[in-house]
């Protein structure tokens, strides 16, 4: 998400970087482009107007720091405004109530509520060590309850069974009773998708809300929604006291306009992003990092956090020891590295967070796909332990066997061995005190990192 | 197994269709239509502020920057040539330009002689593919075709059950395997079954997928290849389902799905819920692809054939 918006804004602002001064002329031109970029990203029109007005006022005013060039100054203003638009910091769920903490999930049809319920349950189980029960009050869509039950089974959450001939309000009440009886920390209630203009359905969800008084009422919204996103959010917010928003399907190329608008119009924070199909694909939303990402500064913090969470500490330490010795980095380690990368959401996810990657051509990004990684792993898996430790022993007939075993071609095996060879050389250099230097080089390329 | 659910009482009122579409698009009318008629039919002078408000209305309706500029350019040119003298004339001109954009897209789906006639249904997650398939199957069955459905969404939990529930109500056979099965294999089975039972039409449901996920799009290409193996002319229709509430991203969805599997027709769902739906105009202008169906409600009869005049009349009633 945000890539397209980011590309547009970067191109506009880059043109300004060449300018000596920030004149009314070039600001106006740049702001017109920014306006177009925001509109094409589906940011709500009233929000765009406000935004442009604020930026114009600030850019013209006293806020420009002496140490910045005019182009940088405008980037800073735009960045500050983006942060202001989305809220300053991540807002966590409020679960500090007498258990069970009840979370009600609402939204339009097809926004991704049921999947989100499962992701949220998993998130709370794994990160917050909560016991979670899920229940479905969707008595309309065929097999909706079934879907939640299956998802609950895959993530190991408790499931409260319900039937389509029951009243949603009663399902909700019984689910809370059951969760209390079973001493669950959290109960998440899924509801049917509904149109905000459907009065009967909105009455129904108000009744559900009144019956169970949830501590969190989350609005689930598709990040690809157009200008109507704010109207929908407003209507739901008027009907229910929303406490937050979850933005789904952000792994596509949606430009994230809804994210920028909803917070502004409803004042309700975006708490999570859905970032993929798997139940693990839910991220806490950090507005300040997203603003940086939009302007091409990269979500380095997010990257570090993910690395810390996914990395297997023991393996990392062993790897560090090997590195320090400057030798012994073998194909086994190579494979582990790949697996770690997979755990962090795959190559594509990582790339999106690197500074400057917003500007990389899509084709280049696609080439570094997760598929290649899978292929590399398959090739290494087809080797004997001996071969993994001593790749030099892999010659003609071994290569053919490995290729056959992994369903690849001999060329693929050759490519892997070559890549590995290069990597080994780099590792050796790093081992010989080169690590510091390498880090310095990398840091030089990251804007906004303390040096 | 026949279930005697009468699926959401059917009211066949072809004569009233027109009025019903307008009624169904009430939400769209509320903001866009009323906004336009307030602006242009209230006897205001033709000045900059009027055009700015017109731009605002179009942009807020998801018509998109490019198409909005295109529409406005046409109108301001006519104004400067003194062809349009008042706001009412601008309203008429706008009506006319929108009609000329969408008219080439109202081409109905003709069921050719091929047996089975294969319709492959694709789209991103949550646009309403499965529900649209149910309504489409019902429509085609009522037209006298023997319809079969292949459940190739083997990814989403309970997607197969959802399709089976619908099909049970409609008494339409479904060919399915278990969740997690190879989608292409399901399609292969479905094709064989459709031939064996001499079905007229096979509708293939596919899993929703983000159009930017190369791996998932490859899977879709594979499904297409499997279909083409059985009959080189198949799939005879690749129907892309789009959510009318989607913003400018719909264009990207169409581009990606088009490139991967050659989309031949569109279905726009949830047109009743959105106050906008202007994306339909943007899609029509950018691609000219046939818009086969629009979804205007939850009832089984609420999947309509797209008829340009009817749509424009509902959107901008003749003054």
Interface residues (C-beta under 8 A of the other chain):
Chain A: X36 X39 X40 X41 X42 X44 X45 X108 X109 X110 X111 X112 X141 X142 X143 X144 X146 X147 X148 X149 X150 X151 X154 X195 X196 X197 X222 X224 X225 X226 X227 X228 X229 X231 X232 X249 X251 X252 X253 X254 X255 X257 X258 X277 X366 X369 X370 X371
Chain B: X27 X31 X56 X59 X60 X61 X62 X64 X65 X124 X125 X126 X127 X128 X155 X156 X157 X158 X159 X161 X162 X164 X165 X166 X179 X210 X211 X212 X213 X214 X215 X243 X245 X246 X247 X248 X249 X250 X252 X253 X270 X272 X273 X274 X275 X276 X279
